[in-house]
Amino acid sequence: MPTKKMRPSPTATGVTSARGSMIITLADRAFSVPPLSIRYNREVYPLCVALTNAGLLDRLSDQGVVNLTAGEIDQLAEIALQGALAADQMMTREAFDQMPVTPAELIDAFIIMRIQTGGWVMPARPQA
């Protein structure tokens, strides 16, 4: 019987998985986003994959600046909204759309939300 090759686990040595809530800050408001349930992952994960495959993170400059298209801003805003909804059941799309959220906050939320989908892992911090 042939042996099946196993891929290393994404939680192997050197990386950690998101097992707890992480904070995203939008318009000076902190949202404690739990690991996402399938309800939110149905929306968030495909958007994260699309933006990752489009090289969004690779386009960040040393200063953290990236030129975003209107479509990318829409995708990032949807990801951030889903994070806000997962953190605060009282949040509405209408209230979110009125928040003065910056592009930098959207990118930060994207990075956190990628981790909270469970599809990406955060590198472990070196131990001192």
Secondary structure, DSSP 4 states (H G I P E B T S, - for coil): -PPPPPPPPTTSTTEE---S-EEEEETTEEEEEPSPPHHHHHHHHHHHHHHHHTTTGGG--TTS-----HHHHHHHHHHHHHHHHHH-TT--HHHHHTS---HHHHHHHHHHHHHHHTSS-EEPPPP-
